[in-house]
Amino acid sequence: ASTSKYSSRALNAFACVADSKPESAVPFLNKLMEEQPKEGTAGLTNAQLAEHAASVGATGLEQCAANGGFSGWTKATTDKALGYGLTHTPFVVVNDVLWDGKSGLFSMIDEATVS
């Protein structure tokens, strides 16, 4: 576990980006995954999260990142993931099926969207 609630803060920052500039959401997520902190460390600060958002084109998110603008959604999403047995990152669930982290994620998504 993080010493600064990094996972919740990063998820909140992701929601800020997705809400304000949807086309920057995936590049922001990629940036976070590239710089994912070691387990048990503080992780990035809110200011660093906002800087990463700005680096992919989502500017002006300092307040949203700092004040937990999507904290309700973040808590609900985290609670749902914990219900699935959240153990690792990335943690992906498609149509109530947990991705194993190894098999083809895109084929899993394709199968879910066809049915």
Secondary structure, DSSP 8 states (H G I E B T S, - for coil): --SS-HHHHHHHHHHHHHHH-GGGHHHHHHHHHHT---TTS----HHHHHHHHHHTT--S-HHHHHHTTTHHHHHHHHHHHHHTT--SSS--EETTEE--SSS-HHHHHHHHHH-
